[in-house]
Every structure is written in C-alpha cells, then in structure tokens.
Amino acid sequence: MATIDQAAWDKAMQDIQSMQSTLVDYNAAINTGWILLCAMIIFSMQAGFALLEAGCVRSKNGRNVLMKGAFDACAGALAWWAT
C-alpha cells in the first residue's frame, strides 16, 4: 500500500479548498442568474396583463388602461430595486 507524504497531503487539501470556494462562487452566480431570469419573465407578464385589460375595455379607455399598466410596471420595478 502506498503512503502519501505530508507535502502531497497539504497540496491535496489546498486543491480541495480552492475547489470548494469555486463551487460557492458558481452557486452564487447561478442563483443570481436564476433570480434575474425569473424577474424578467414576471416583468414581461405585465405587458400581457396590460394587453388583456386593454382588450376587455372600450377603445376610448384603452389608453388609460395601458398607462395604468405602465405605471404598475414602473412602480413594481422600483420596489424590487429598492429591496
């Protein structure tokens, strides 16, 4: 059975610790990317809701409904950014 000397053991442990810190960095990047992707999808749903609401009202009120949707999206973006 082969034995490992202390220097090789220390080198292996340093390599493992550097891999663990790299995995933590990748994990944080993946989590951040996922949250941004979900935020973009939800933010784009605002356009769909605005078009749905505009289609459900008379044409003279469509502009007001779309402005309400734009205001709602801006207020939501500011609230998300502030937190």
Stockholm file with secondary structure:
# STOCKHOLM 1.0

chainA/1-83         MATIDQAAWDKAMQDIQSMQSTLVDYNAAINTGWILLCAMIIFSMQAGFALLEAGCVRSKNGRNVLMKGAFDACAGALAWWAT
#=GR chainA/1-83 SS CCCCCHHHHHHHHHHHHHHHHHHHHHHHHHHHHHHHHHHHHHHHHHHHHHHHHHHHSCGGGHHHHHHHHHHHHHHHHHHHHHC
#=GC SS_cons        CCCCCHHHHHHHHHHHHHHHHHHHHHHHHHHHHHHHHHHHHHHHHHHHHHHHHHHHSCGGGHHHHHHHHHHHHHHHHHHHHHC
//
